[in-house]
Amino acid sequence: MSDIWVIMLAVGMLTFATRLSFIVLLERWQTPPLLKRALRFVPVSVLTAIITPELVMPSGALDLSLGNARLLAGLVAIVVAWKTRNIVWTIVAGMGTLLLLLMR
């Protein structure tokens, strides 16, 4: 067996063991209410950390001007998400705005 297969097998077993440990441990452990409430905000925080740099730094430098099409489309998407609470309308509005701004 070549080295790459040994490495792939070891990494696969390590990944499986890591995931299994959470299943086995969490079966016996009750999550404290404070931690449960805090974990609800993890997806929003991670998504914000990924998207915000793309909106405010499209070319690698901070751009908060009205010429930044991504920022304007992101702001439109934020308003639509806030008003409608509908993911489909949010995506359509944001992508539509970005397309219109890039075409001009």
N, C-alpha and C positions, 0 to 999 in steps of 0.2 A: 504494500500500500504506500502510495507516495505521501510526502509530508502534507500536501494540501488536504488530502482526505482525512488525515489524522487531526489536523487543525479544525476542519469543518465538523467532524464528529465531536470533538471536544467542545467546540463553541455551541453546537446544537444541544449537547447534554447539559452544559452550563446554563443555557437559556431555559431549557425545560425545568431544570432544578430550581432556578430562580422563580419562575412562574408557579411551580408547584408549591414552593415554600409559602407563598402568599395565600394560596388556596387552603393549605393545611393549617397555617397559623391563624388566618382570619376566621376559620371555622370555630375556633375556640375563644377568640378574643372579640369583645364588644368594642366598637369604635366609640370614643367619647363624643357626646353631642357637639361640643365645640369644634372638634376635628371634622365631623360630618358637615357642619355648616361651612367651614373653611374650604373643604374639598369641592364644594359646589362652584367655587369661583376659579378653580384651576383651569378649566377649558377656556373661559373668557380671557383669563390672564395670558395664557399661552398664545391664543389666537391674536390678541392685541400685540404681543411682543413680536409676532411674525409679520403682521400686516402693517403696523405703524411705520417701520423703516422704509417699506416699499412705497408708502404714500408720501412721506415727507422728504425722502432722499432718493428720488428715482434715478438720478445720475451719479449718486455717490456723495453729493454735497447737499446740505440742507436747502430746500426750496419750498418756501411757504408763500410763493407768489400766486397770482391768479393765472399765470401761464402754466402752472403745474396741473396737467389734465388728470393725473391719478389722484391728486389731493382733492380736486373738485368732485370727481366721480365718487370718491370715498365719502365725502361729506354728504352728497346726495343719497348714497346708500345708507348712511347712518340715519339721516332724517326719515327715509322711507321705512327702515327697520323699526325706528322708534314709533312712528305713527301707525304702521300697519301690523307689526309683529308677524310678518309673513316673509319667510326666507326666499320664496320664489320671486315675489315682487321686489325684494331687496336686491337680489342678483340681477334681475332684469333692469331695474332702474340704474344700478351702478355700472353694469356693463354697457347698457345703452348710452348712458351719459359719457362714459369713456370713449366709446366708438364715435359718438358725435363730435366730441372735442378733438379727437385725433384726426378726424376727416377734414376738419376746417383748415 
